[in-house]
Amino acid sequence: MSAAGFVVGLTVLALGTYALRFGGVAAGGRMPMTDDVRGLVDRAVAVLLVAVALTGALFDGSSPADAARPAGVAAGVAAAVLRAPLVVVVVVAAVTTAALRAA
């Protein structure tokens, strides 16, 4: 990917993000959200974040990542589920990935 393509992509994503945020603020007072809709929006945000995280964990550019990366992510998720501090989560994921790549 060229630098110009990267800048264009980044700019489009940034403008789209700000447009969506502004749309939410502008429409917030005009369209009251029920509890069901709020729950759906909360779930949609979680699904989007998980999709982005899985894409980063499972792919390296356009090809699948090596087995060490998803294993490291899984180890980090396990540490996070066990309520470890963020530094510990990152170190567990990095050490797991490095150990599997070294083996």
Gaussian input, Z-matrix of N, CA and C with variables (Angstrom, degrees):
# hf/3-21g

backbone

0 1
 N
 C     1     B1
 C     2     B2     1     A1
 N     3     B3     2     A2     1     D1
 C     4     B4     3     A3     2     D2
 C     5     B5     4     A4     3     D3
 N     6     B6     5     A5     4     D4
 C     7     B7     6     A6     5     D5
 C     8     B8     7     A7     6     D6
 N     9     B9     8     A8     7     D7
 C    10    B10     9     A9     8     D8
 C    11    B11    10    A10     9     D9
 N    12    B12    11    A11    10    D10
 C    13    B13    12    A12    11    D11
 C    14    B14    13    A13    12    D12
 N    15    B15    14    A14    13    D13
 C    16    B16    15    A15    14    D14
 C    17    B17    16    A16    15    D15
 N    18    B18    17    A17    16    D16
 C    19    B19    18    A18    17    D17
 C    20    B20    19    A19    18    D18
 N    21    B21    20    A20    19    D19
 C    22    B22    21    A21    20    D20
 C    23    B23    22    A22    21    D21
 N    24    B24    23    A23    22    D22
 C    25    B25    24    A24    23    D23
 C    26    B26    25    A25    24    D24
 N    27    B27    26    A26    25    D25
 C    28    B28    27    A27    26    D26
 C    29    B29    28    A28    27    D27
 N    30    B30    29    A29    28    D28
 C    31    B31    30    A30    29    D29
 C    32    B32    31    A31    30    D30
 N    33    B33    32    A32    31    D31
 C    34    B34    33    A33    32    D32
 C    35    B35    34    A34    33    D33
 N    36    B36    35    A35    34    D34
 C    37    B37    36    A36    35    D35
 C    38    B38    37    A37    36    D36
 N    39    B39    38    A38    37    D37
 C    40    B40    39    A39    38    D38
 C    41    B41    40    A40    39    D39
 N    42    B42    41    A41    40    D40
 C    43    B43    42    A42    41    D41
 C    44    B44    43    A43    42    D42
 N    45    B45    44    A44    43    D43
 C    46    B46    45    A45    44    D44
 C    47    B47    46    A46    45    D45
 N    48    B48    47    A47    46    D46
 C    49    B49    48    A48    47    D47
 C    50    B50    49    A49    48    D48
 N    51    B51    50    A50    49    D49
 C    52    B52    51    A51    50    D50
 C    53    B53    52    A52    51    D51
 N    54    B54    53    A53    52    D52
 C    55    B55    54    A54    53    D53
 C    56    B56    55    A55    54    D54
 N    57    B57    56    A56    55    D55
 C    58    B58    57    A57    56    D56
 C    59    B59    58    A58    57    D57
 N    60    B60    59    A59    58    D58
 C    61    B61    60    A60    59    D59
 C    62    B62    61    A61    60    D60
 N    63    B63    62    A62    61    D61
 C    64    B64    63    A63    62    D62
 C    65    B65    64    A64    63    D63
 N    66    B66    65    A65    64    D64
 C    67    B67    66    A66    65    D65
 C    68    B68    67    A67    66    D66
 N    69    B69    68    A68    67    D67
 C    70    B70    69    A69    68    D68
 C    71    B71    70    A70    69    D69
 N    72    B72    71    A71    70    D70
 C    73    B73    72    A72    71    D71
 C    74    B74    73    A73    72    D72
 N    75    B75    74    A74    73    D73
 C    76    B76    75    A75    74    D74
 C    77    B77    76    A76    75    D75
 N    78    B78    77    A77    76    D76
 C    79    B79    78    A78    77    D77
 C    80    B80    79    A79    78    D78
 N    81    B81    80    A80    79    D79
 C    82    B82    81    A81    80    D80
 C    83    B83    82    A82    81    D81
 N    84    B84    83    A83    82    D82
 C    85    B85    84    A84    83    D83
 C    86    B86    85    A85    84    D84
 N    87    B87    86    A86    85    D85
 C    88    B88    87    A87    86    D86
 C    89    B89    88    A88    87    D87
 N    90    B90    89    A89    88    D88
 C    91    B91    90    A90    89    D89
 C    92    B92    91    A91    90    D90
 N    93    B93    92    A92    91    D91
 C    94    B94    93    A93    92    D92
 C    95    B95    94    A94    93    D93
 N    96    B96    95    A95    94    D94
 C    97    B97    96    A96    95    D95
 C    98    B98    97    A97    96    D96
 N    99    B99    98    A98    97    D97
 C   100   B100    99    A99    98    D98
 C   101   B101   100   A100    99    D99
 N   102   B102   101   A101   100   D100
 C   103   B103   102   A102   101   D101
 C   104   B104   103   A103   102   D102
 N   105   B105   104   A104   103   D103
 C   106   B106   105   A105   104   D104
 C   107   B107   106   A106   105   D105
 N   108   B108   107   A107   106   D106
 C   109   B109   108   A108   107   D107
 C   110   B110   109   A109   108   D108
 N   111   B111   110   A110   109   D109
 C   112   B112   111   A111   110   D110
 C   113   B113   112   A112   111   D111
 N   114   B114   113   A113   112   D112
 C   115   B115   114   A114   113   D113
 C   116   B116   115   A115   114   D114
 N   117   B117   116   A116   115   D115
 C   118   B118   117   A117   116   D116
 C   119   B119   118   A118   117   D117
 N   120   B120   119   A119   118   D118
 C   121   B121   120   A120   119   D119
 C   122   B122   121   A121   120   D120
 N   123   B123   122   A122   121   D121
 C   124   B124   123   A123   122   D122
 C   125   B125   124   A124   123   D123
 N   126   B126   125   A125   124   D124
 C   127   B127   126   A126   125   D125
 C   128   B128   127   A127   126   D126
 N   129   B129   128   A128   127   D127
 C   130   B130   129   A129   128   D128
 C   131   B131   130   A130   129   D129
 N   132   B132   131   A131   130   D130
 C   133   B133   132   A132   131   D131
 C   134   B134   133   A133   132   D132
 N   135   B135   134   A134   133   D133
 C   136   B136   135   A135   134   D134
 C   137   B137   136   A136   135   D135
 N   138   B138   137   A137   136   D136
 C   139   B139   138   A138   137   D137
 C   140   B140   139   A139   138   D138
 N   141   B141   140   A140   139   D139
 C   142   B142   141   A141   140   D140
 C   143   B143   142   A142   141   D141
 N   144   B144   143   A143   142   D142
 C   145   B145   144   A144   143   D143
 C   146   B146   145   A145   144   D144
 N   147   B147   146   A146   145   D145
 C   148   B148   147   A147   146   D146
 C   149   B149   148   A148   147   D147
 N   150   B150   149   A149   148   D148
 C   151   B151   150   A150   149   D149
 C   152   B152   151   A151   150   D150
 N   153   B153   152   A152   151   D151
 C   154   B154   153   A153   152   D152
 C   155   B155   154   A154   153   D153
 N   156   B156   155   A155   154   D154
 C   157   B157   156   A156   155   D155
 C   158   B158   157   A157   156   D156
 N   159   B159   158   A158   157   D157
 C   160   B160   159   A159   158   D158
 C   161   B161   160   A160   159   D159
 N   162   B162   161   A161   160   D160
 C   163   B163   162   A162   161   D161
 C   164   B164   163   A163   162   D162
 N   165   B165   164   A164   163   D163
 C   166   B166   165   A165   164   D164
 C   167   B167   166   A166   165   D165
 N   168   B168   167   A167   166   D166
 C   169   B169   168   A168   167   D167
 C   170   B170   169   A169   168   D168
 N   171   B171   170   A170   169   D169
 C   172   B172   171   A171   170   D170
 C   173   B173   172   A172   171   D171
 N   174   B174   173   A173   172   D172
 C   175   B175   174   A174   173   D173
 C   176   B176   175   A175   174   D174
 N   177   B177   176   A176   175   D175
 C   178   B178   177   A177   176   D176
 C   179   B179   178   A178   177   D177
 N   180   B180   179   A179   178   D178
 C   181   B181   180   A180   179   D179
 C   182   B182   181   A181   180   D180
 N   183   B183   182   A182   181   D181
 C   184   B184   183   A183   182   D182
 C   185   B185   184   A184   183   D183
 N   186   B186   185   A185   184   D184
 C   187   B187   186   A186   185   D185
 C   188   B188   187   A187   186   D186
 N   189   B189   188   A188   187   D187
 C   190   B190   189   A189   188   D188
 C   191   B191   190   A190   189   D189
 N   192   B192   191   A191   190   D190
 C   193   B193   192   A192   191   D191
 C   194   B194   193   A193   192   D192
 N   195   B195   194   A194   193   D193
 C   196   B196   195   A195   194   D194
 C   197   B197   196   A196   195   D195
 N   198   B198   197   A197   196   D196
 C   199   B199   198   A198   197   D197
 C   200   B200   199   A199   198   D198
 N   201   B201   200   A200   199   D199
 C   202   B202   201   A201   200   D200
 C   203   B203   202   A202   201   D201
 N   204   B204   203   A203   202   D202
 C   205   B205   204   A204   203   D203
 C   206   B206   205   A205   204   D204
 N   207   B207   206   A206   205   D205
 C   208   B208   207   A207   206   D206
 C   209   B209   208   A208   207   D207
 N   210   B210   209   A209   208   D208
 C   211   B211   210   A210   209   D209
 C   212   B212   211   A211   210   D210
 N   213   B213   212   A212   211   D211
 C   214   B214   213   A213   212   D212
 C   215   B215   214   A214   213   D213
 N   216   B216   215   A215   214   D214
 C   217   B217   216   A216   215   D215
 C   218   B218   217   A217   216   D216
 N   219   B219   218   A218   217   D217
 C   220   B220   219   A219   218   D218
 C   221   B221   220   A220   219   D219
 N   222   B222   221   A221   220   D220
 C   223   B223   222   A222   221   D221
 C   224   B224   223   A223   222   D222
 N   225   B225   224   A224   223   D223
 C   226   B226   225   A225   224   D224
 C   227   B227   226   A226   225   D225
 N   228   B228   227   A227   226   D226
 C   229   B229   228   A228   227   D227
 C   230   B230   229   A229   228   D228
 N   231   B231   230   A230   229   D229
 C   232   B232   231   A231   230   D230
 C   233   B233   232   A232   231   D231
 N   234   B234   233   A233   232   D232
 C   235   B235   234   A234   233   D233
 C   236   B236   235   A235   234   D234
 N   237   B237   236   A236   235   D235
 C   238   B238   237   A237   236   D236
 C   239   B239   238   A238   237   D237
 N   240   B240   239   A239   238   D238
 C   241   B241   240   A240   239   D239
 C   242   B242   241   A241   240   D240
 N   243   B243   242   A242   241   D241
 C   244   B244   243   A243   242   D242
 C   245   B245   244   A244   243   D243
 N   246   B246   245   A245   244   D244
 C   247   B247   246   A246   245   D245
 C   248   B248   247   A247   246   D246
 N   249   B249   248   A248   247   D247
 C   250   B250   249   A249   248   D248
 C   251   B251   250   A250   249   D249
 N   252   B252   251   A251   250   D250
 C   253   B253   252   A252   251   D251
 C   254   B254   253   A253   252   D252
 N   255   B255   254   A254   253   D253
 C   256   B256   255   A255   254   D254
 C   257   B257   256   A256   255   D255
 N   258   B258   257   A257   256   D256
 C   259   B259   258   A258   257   D257
 C   260   B260   259   A259   258   D258
 N   261   B261   260   A260   259   D259
 C   262   B262   261   A261   260   D260
 C   263   B263   262   A262   261   D261
 N   264   B264   263   A263   262   D262
 C   265   B265   264   A264   263   D263
 C   266   B266   265   A265   264   D264
 N   267   B267   266   A266   265   D265
 C   268   B268   267   A267   266   D266
 C   269   B269   268   A268   267   D267
 N   270   B270   269   A269   268   D268
 C   271   B271   270   A270   269   D269
 C   272   B272   271   A271   270   D270
 N   273   B273   272   A272   271   D271
 C   274   B274   273   A273   272   D272
 C   275   B275   274   A274   273   D273
 N   276   B276   275   A275   274   D274
 C   277   B277   276   A276   275   D275
 C   278   B278   277   A277   276   D276
 N   279   B279   278   A278   277   D277
 C   280   B280   279   A279   278   D278
 C   281   B281   280   A280   279   D279
 N   282   B282   281   A281   280   D280
 C   283   B283   282   A282   281   D281
 C   284   B284   283   A283   282   D282
 N   285   B285   284   A284   283   D283
 C   286   B286   285   A285   284   D284
 C   287   B287   286   A286   285   D285
 N   288   B288   287   A287   286   D286
 C   289   B289   288   A288   287   D287
 C   290   B290   289   A289   288   D288
 N   291   B291   290   A290   289   D289
 C   292   B292   291   A291   290   D290
 C   293   B293   292   A292   291   D291
 N   294   B294   293   A293   292   D292
 C   295   B295   294   A294   293   D293
 C   296   B296   295   A295   294   D294
 N   297   B297   296   A296   295   D295
 C   298   B298   297   A297   296   D296
 C   299   B299   298   A298   297   D297
 N   300   B300   299   A299   298   D298
 C   301   B301   300   A300   299   D299
 C   302   B302   301   A301   300   D300
 N   303   B303   302   A302   301   D301
 C   304   B304   303   A303   302   D302
 C   305   B305   304   A304   303   D303
 N   306   B306   305   A305   304   D304
 C   307   B307   306   A306   305   D305
 C   308   B308   307   A307   306   D306

   B1=1.4444
   B2=1.5196
   B3=1.2918
   B4=1.4595
   B5=1.5243
   B6=1.3181
   B7=1.4637
   B8=1.5293
   B9=1.3205
   B10=1.4693
   B11=1.5289
   B12=1.3186
   B13=1.4580
   B14=1.5161
   B15=1.3238
   B16=1.4580
   B17=1.5234
   B18=1.3157
   B19=1.4693
   B20=1.5307
   B21=1.3248
   B22=1.4714
   B23=1.5262
   B24=1.3190
   B25=1.4621
   B26=1.5156
   B27=1.3220
   B28=1.4595
   B29=1.5169
   B30=1.3246
   B31=1.4629
   B32=1.5238
   B33=1.3218
   B34=1.4672
   B35=1.5226
   B36=1.3257
   B37=1.4591
   B38=1.5238
   B39=1.3235
   B40=1.4637
   B41=1.5249
   B42=1.3274
   B43=1.4670
   B44=1.5293
   B45=1.3205
   B46=1.4624
   B47=1.5205
   B48=1.3308
   B49=1.4577
   B50=1.5216
   B51=1.3239
   B52=1.4654
   B53=1.5275
   B54=1.3224
   B55=1.4673
   B56=1.5297
   B57=1.3330
   B58=1.4629
   B59=1.5266
   B60=1.3242
   B61=1.4705
   B62=1.5220
   B63=1.3123
   B64=1.4621
   B65=1.5274
   B66=1.3283
   B67=1.4621
   B68=1.5229
   B69=1.3268
   B70=1.4629
   B71=1.5100
   B72=1.3229
   B73=1.4650
   B74=1.5220
   B75=1.3217
   B76=1.4672
   B77=1.5256
   B78=1.3174
   B79=1.4579
   B80=1.5255
   B81=1.3177
   B82=1.4565
   B83=1.5092
   B84=1.3205
   B85=1.4459
   B86=1.5155
   B87=1.3044
   B88=1.4711
   B89=1.5161
   B90=1.3243
   B91=1.4592
   B92=1.5201
   B93=1.3061
   B94=1.4684
   B95=1.5312
   B96=1.3154
   B97=1.4639
   B98=1.5252
   B99=1.2995
   B100=1.4606
   B101=1.5246
   B102=1.3044
   B103=1.4681
   B104=1.5200
   B105=1.3352
   B106=1.4692
   B107=1.5262
   B108=1.3251
   B109=1.4667
   B110=1.5301
   B111=1.3174
   B112=1.4765
   B113=1.5247
   B114=1.3258
   B115=1.4594
   B116=1.5188
   B117=1.3315
   B118=1.4614
   B119=1.5241
   B120=1.3162
   B121=1.4635
   B122=1.5240
   B123=1.3230
   B124=1.4657
   B125=1.5262
   B126=1.3236
   B127=1.4661
   B128=1.5200
   B129=1.3251
   B130=1.4664
   B131=1.5245
   B132=1.3160
   B133=1.4637
   B134=1.5252
   B135=1.3252
   B136=1.4654
   B137=1.5260
   B138=1.3210
   B139=1.4686
   B140=1.5240
   B141=1.3236
   B142=1.4583
   B143=1.5242
   B144=1.3169
   B145=1.4688
   B146=1.5257
   B147=1.3133
   B148=1.4711
   B149=1.5257
   B150=1.3254
   B151=1.4692
   B152=1.5226
   B153=1.3166
   B154=1.4690
   B155=1.5275
   B156=1.3258
   B157=1.4664
   B158=1.5302
   B159=1.3258
   B160=1.4613
   B161=1.5235
   B162=1.3196
   B163=1.4641
   B164=1.5241
   B165=1.3116
   B166=1.4652
   B167=1.5072
   B168=1.3365
   B169=1.4579
   B170=1.5160
   B171=1.3110
   B172=1.4652
   B173=1.5227
   B174=1.3247
   B175=1.4636
   B176=1.5181
   B177=1.3087
   B178=1.4577
   B179=1.5230
   B180=1.3204
   B181=1.4544
   B182=1.5178
   B183=1.3159
   B184=1.4652
   B185=1.5265
   B186=1.3230
   B187=1.4623
   B188=1.5319
   B189=1.3222
   B190=1.4654
   B191=1.5314
   B192=1.3072
   B193=1.4617
   B194=1.5240
   B195=1.3333
   B196=1.4535
   B197=1.5337
   B198=1.3134
   B199=1.4736
   B200=1.5196
   B201=1.3199
   B202=1.4631
   B203=1.5332
   B204=1.3097
   B205=1.4698
   B206=1.5264
   B207=1.3406
   B208=1.4669
   B209=1.5301
   B210=1.3306
   B211=1.4675
   B212=1.5242
   B213=1.3249
   B214=1.4593
   B215=1.5114
   B216=1.3121
   B217=1.4680
   B218=1.5203
   B219=1.3206
   B220=1.4686
   B221=1.5270
   B222=1.3280
   B223=1.4679
   B224=1.5252
   B225=1.3314
   B226=1.4582
   B227=1.5161
   B228=1.3305
   B229=1.4672
   B230=1.5211
   B231=1.3239
   B232=1.4624
   B233=1.5257
   B234=1.3187
   B235=1.4629
   B236=1.5303
   B237=1.3235
   B238=1.4657
   B239=1.5190
   B240=1.3339
   B241=1.4638
   B242=1.5244
   B243=1.3111
   B244=1.4673
   B245=1.5252
   B246=1.3354
   B247=1.4707
   B248=1.5335
   B249=1.3314
   B250=1.4587
   B251=1.5286
   B252=1.3284
   B253=1.4653
   B254=1.5319
   B255=1.3250
   B256=1.4655
   B257=1.5245
   B258=1.3128
   B259=1.4699
   B260=1.5280
   B261=1.3134
   B262=1.4726
   B263=1.5204
   B264=1.3271
   B265=1.4711
   B266=1.5272
   B267=1.3205
   B268=1.4697
   B269=1.5160
   B270=1.3249
   B271=1.4644
   B272=1.5292
   B273=1.3213
   B274=1.4735
   B275=1.5272
   B276=1.3240
   B277=1.4661
   B278=1.5300
   B279=1.3263
   B280=1.4632
   B281=1.5267
   B282=1.3118
   B283=1.4676
   B284=1.5252
   B285=1.3329
   B286=1.4664
   B287=1.5288
   B288=1.3282
   B289=1.4673
   B290=1.5257
   B291=1.3318
   B292=1.4669
   B293=1.5186
   B294=1.3225
   B295=1.4631
   B296=1.5296
   B297=1.3341
   B298=1.4691
   B299=1.5206
   B300=1.3096
   B301=1.4666
   B302=1.5155
   B303=1.3200
   B304=1.4737
   B305=1.5231
   B306=1.3219
   B307=1.4756
   B308=1.5081
   A1=107.92
   A2=115.61
   A3=119.93
   A4=109.86
   A5=115.16
   A6=120.36
   A7=110.41
   A8=116.78
   A9=119.82
   A10=110.64
   A11=117.27
   A12=120.85
   A13=111.71
   A14=115.74
   A15=120.11
   A16=111.02
   A17=116.66
   A18=120.73
   A19=110.61
   A20=116.85
   A21=120.02
   A22=110.12
   A23=117.26
   A24=120.97
   A25=112.27
   A26=116.38
   A27=120.89
   A28=111.47
   A29=116.78
   A30=120.92
   A31=111.03
   A32=117.15
   A33=120.62
   A34=110.33
   A35=117.41
   A36=120.04
   A37=111.77
   A38=117.09
   A39=120.32
   A40=111.00
   A41=117.18
   A42=120.18
   A43=111.31
   A44=116.51
   A45=119.94
   A46=112.05
   A47=116.30
   A48=120.48
   A49=110.89
   A50=116.38
   A51=119.50
   A52=111.59
   A53=117.72
   A54=120.35
   A55=110.66
   A56=116.69
   A57=119.65
   A58=111.49
   A59=116.49
   A60=119.52
   A61=111.03
   A62=116.97
   A63=120.12
   A64=110.55
   A65=116.47
   A66=119.83
   A67=111.56
   A68=116.72
   A69=120.10
   A70=112.16
   A71=116.43
   A72=120.47
   A73=110.09
   A74=117.11
   A75=120.79
   A76=111.50
   A77=117.60
   A78=120.84
   A79=112.46
   A80=117.36
   A81=120.56
   A82=113.99
   A83=117.47
   A84=120.34
   A85=113.56
   A86=117.45
   A87=121.59
   A88=112.99
   A89=116.78
   A90=120.74
   A91=109.65
   A92=117.02
   A93=117.59
   A94=110.23
   A95=115.80
   A96=120.65
   A97=109.31
   A98=115.29
   A99=119.59
   A100=109.02
   A101=116.18
   A102=119.90
   A103=111.57
   A104=116.79
   A105=119.93
   A106=111.17
   A107=116.43
   A108=120.43
   A109=109.91
   A110=117.34
   A111=120.04
   A112=110.69
   A113=116.61
   A114=120.20
   A115=111.78
   A116=116.27
   A117=120.70
   A118=111.02
   A119=117.53
   A120=121.33
   A121=110.13
   A122=117.46
   A123=120.18
   A124=110.98
   A125=116.87
   A126=119.92
   A127=111.60
   A128=117.07
   A129=120.32
   A130=111.02
   A131=116.96
   A132=120.36
   A133=110.09
   A134=116.65
   A135=119.99
   A136=111.16
   A137=117.01
   A138=120.82
   A139=110.82
   A140=117.16
   A141=120.76
   A142=111.34
   A143=117.58
   A144=120.45
   A145=111.59
   A146=117.26
   A147=119.99
   A148=110.48
   A149=117.59
   A150=120.54
   A151=111.23
   A152=116.95
   A153=120.39
   A154=110.15
   A155=116.75
   A156=120.33
   A157=111.27
   A158=117.51
   A159=119.78
   A160=112.15
   A161=115.84
   A162=118.44
   A163=110.49
   A164=116.63
   A165=120.16
   A166=113.10
   A167=116.75
   A168=120.41
   A169=112.53
   A170=117.28
   A171=119.91
   A172=114.93
   A173=117.50
   A174=119.40
   A175=111.08
   A176=114.89
   A177=122.84
   A178=106.27
   A179=116.30
   A180=120.30
   A181=108.99
   A182=116.72
   A183=119.80
   A184=112.56
   A185=116.97
   A186=119.72
   A187=109.60
   A188=116.64
   A189=119.41
   A190=111.74
   A191=116.10
   A192=121.19
   A193=109.62
   A194=115.54
   A195=119.14
   A196=109.20
   A197=117.07
   A198=121.59
   A199=112.38
   A200=118.20
   A201=120.70
   A202=111.98
   A203=117.64
   A204=119.69
   A205=112.01
   A206=119.87
   A207=118.01
   A208=113.03
   A209=116.72
   A210=119.33
   A211=110.51
   A212=117.23
   A213=120.51
   A214=112.13
   A215=116.24
   A216=120.49
   A217=109.73
   A218=116.89
   A219=120.18
   A220=111.07
   A221=117.02
   A222=120.04
   A223=110.48
   A224=116.74
   A225=119.94
   A226=112.58
   A227=116.53
   A228=120.34
   A229=110.12
   A230=117.10
   A231=120.16
   A232=110.69
   A233=117.32
   A234=120.46
   A235=110.73
   A236=117.16
   A237=120.53
   A238=111.30
   A239=116.35
   A240=120.04
   A241=110.55
   A242=116.47
   A243=121.11
   A244=112.45
   A245=116.93
   A246=124.89
   A247=113.35
   A248=116.33
   A249=120.34
   A250=108.89
   A251=117.58
   A252=119.60
   A253=110.95
   A254=115.97
   A255=121.00
   A256=111.99
   A257=117.36
   A258=120.23
   A259=109.87
   A260=116.56
   A261=120.33
   A262=110.59
   A263=117.24
   A264=121.17
   A265=110.04
   A266=116.82
   A267=120.93
   A268=110.81
   A269=117.48
   A270=120.63
   A271=110.62
   A272=117.67
   A273=120.66
   A274=109.90
   A275=117.13
   A276=120.21
   A277=110.92
   A278=117.04
   A279=120.15
   A280=112.10
   A281=116.94
   A282=120.17
   A283=110.60
   A284=117.17
   A285=120.12
   A286=110.65
   A287=115.91
   A288=119.66
   A289=111.14
   A290=116.80
   A291=120.52
   A292=111.50
   A293=117.68
   A294=120.48
   A295=111.10
   A296=116.07
   A297=118.25
   A298=112.37
   A299=117.04
   A300=119.12
   A301=111.49
   A302=117.05
   A303=120.53
   A304=112.02
   A305=116.10
   A306=120.14
   A307=112.40
   D1=134.40
   D2=179.96
   D3=-79.80
   D4=163.86
   D5=179.13
   D6=-64.14
   D7=-38.62
   D8=-179.83
   D9=-65.46
   D10=-41.44
   D11=177.64
   D12=-62.99
   D13=-39.20
   D14=177.91
   D15=-64.16
   D16=-45.34
   D17=-179.68
   D18=-63.77
   D19=-41.34
   D20=178.81
   D21=-63.54
   D22=-46.26
   D23=178.87
   D24=-61.43
   D25=-43.86
   D26=178.22
   D27=-62.86
   D28=-41.47
   D29=179.55
   D30=-65.02
   D31=-43.42
   D32=179.57
   D33=-62.95
   D34=-44.12
   D35=178.74
   D36=-63.97
   D37=-41.33
   D38=179.55
   D39=-64.58
   D40=-45.34
   D41=179.45
   D42=-64.54
   D43=-39.90
   D44=177.43
   D45=-63.80
   D46=-40.34
   D47=178.37
   D48=-62.70
   D49=-47.97
   D50=179.95
   D51=-65.74
   D52=-35.43
   D53=177.91
   D54=-64.58
   D55=-42.44
   D56=178.11
   D57=-65.35
   D58=-40.97
   D59=178.09
   D60=-64.15
   D61=-43.89
   D62=178.90
   D63=-64.25
   D64=-40.46
   D65=178.34
   D66=-61.62
   D67=-38.60
   D68=177.52
   D69=-65.75
   D70=-41.06
   D71=178.80
   D72=-68.28
   D73=-43.75
   D74=-177.56
   D75=-67.32
   D76=-38.83
   D77=-177.42
   D78=-87.50
   D79=-11.95
   D80=-175.81
   D81=-58.78
   D82=-40.51
   D83=-179.88
   D84=-79.50
   D85=-23.40
   D86=-176.43
   D87=-87.40
   D88=-31.21
   D89=-177.69
   D90=-119.61
   D91=100.82
   D92=177.69
   D93=-68.19
   D94=138.77
   D95=-179.02
   D96=-99.74
   D97=132.38
   D98=175.54
   D99=-77.45
   D100=169.73
   D101=178.36
   D102=-63.65
   D103=-33.96
   D104=178.00
   D105=-64.55
   D106=-41.97
   D107=-179.74
   D108=-68.05
   D109=-40.97
   D110=177.56
   D111=-60.17
   D112=-42.74
   D113=178.07
   D114=-62.94
   D115=-39.77
   D116=178.42
   D117=-65.22
   D118=-41.35
   D119=178.91
   D120=-65.38
   D121=-42.21
   D122=177.90
   D123=-60.67
   D124=-42.70
   D125=178.31
   D126=-66.91
   D127=-37.47
   D128=179.30
   D129=-63.89
   D130=-39.08
   D131=177.72
   D132=-63.54
   D133=-44.18
   D134=179.53
   D135=-63.06
   D136=-41.68
   D137=179.19
   D138=-63.15
   D139=-41.77
   D140=179.06
   D141=-63.64
   D142=-43.88
   D143=178.73
   D144=-64.29
   D145=-41.35
   D146=178.32
   D147=-65.36
   D148=-39.45
   D149=179.12
   D150=-62.95
   D151=-42.22
   D152=178.41
   D153=-65.54
   D154=-43.27
   D155=179.79
   D156=-63.88
   D157=-42.02
   D158=179.70
   D159=-67.10
   D160=-37.22
   D161=177.40
   D162=-62.21
   D163=-43.10
   D164=177.91
   D165=-67.87
   D166=-31.48
   D167=-177.64
   D168=-80.54
   D169=-31.58
   D170=-172.62
   D171=-100.59
   D172=-14.38
   D173=-177.06
   D174=-127.58
   D175=145.58
   D176=175.50
   D177=-118.29
   D178=91.75
   D179=-172.83
   D180=73.74
   D181=-120.13
   D182=179.93
   D183=-103.37
   D184=1.65
   D185=179.92
   D186=-115.31
   D187=157.30
   D188=179.37
   D189=-63.41
   D190=145.83
   D191=178.36
   D192=-75.58
   D193=160.84
   D194=175.72
   D195=-67.78
   D196=165.10
   D197=-174.36
   D198=-65.73
   D199=-22.15
   D200=-177.23
   D201=-68.01
   D202=-35.37
   D203=-176.99
   D204=-65.24
   D205=-53.03
   D206=177.72
   D207=-61.49
   D208=-33.43
   D209=177.59
   D210=-65.35
   D211=-40.26
   D212=176.91
   D213=-65.25
   D214=-40.19
   D215=177.14
   D216=-63.74
   D217=-42.87
   D218=179.11
   D219=-62.84
   D220=-39.87
   D221=177.66
   D222=-65.18
   D223=-40.34
   D224=176.89
   D225=-64.58
   D226=-40.28
   D227=177.33
   D228=-63.84
   D229=-41.24
   D230=178.30
   D231=-61.64
   D232=-41.84
   D233=177.93
   D234=-65.00
   D235=-37.96
   D236=178.87
   D237=-67.70
   D238=-39.50
   D239=178.30
   D240=-63.86
   D241=-33.58
   D242=177.11
   D243=-79.46
   D244=7.04
   D245=175.80
   D246=65.82
   D247=35.41
   D248=175.64
   D249=-73.70
   D250=153.49
   D251=175.85
   D252=-61.84
   D253=155.89
   D254=-175.80
   D255=-56.51
   D256=-40.43
   D257=-179.69
   D258=-61.57
   D259=-41.03
   D260=179.12
   D261=-66.08
   D262=-40.71
   D263=178.80
   D264=-59.36
   D265=-46.67
   D266=-178.99
   D267=-65.48
   D268=-42.40
   D269=-179.43
   D270=-66.25
   D271=-41.99
   D272=178.50
   D273=-60.55
   D274=-45.56
   D275=-179.93
   D276=-63.81
   D277=-44.26
   D278=-178.27
   D279=-67.14
   D280=-42.98
   D281=-179.49
   D282=-66.47
   D283=-40.54
   D284=178.27
   D285=-62.10
   D286=-46.41
   D287=179.61
   D288=-62.60
   D289=-46.02
   D290=-179.18
   D291=-63.98
   D292=-41.00
   D293=-179.44
   D294=-64.69
   D295=-41.16
   D296=179.27
   D297=-69.75
   D298=-33.49
   D299=177.94
   D300=-73.10
   D301=-30.88
   D302=179.70
   D303=-75.08
   D304=-26.25
   D305=-176.81
   D306=-73.14

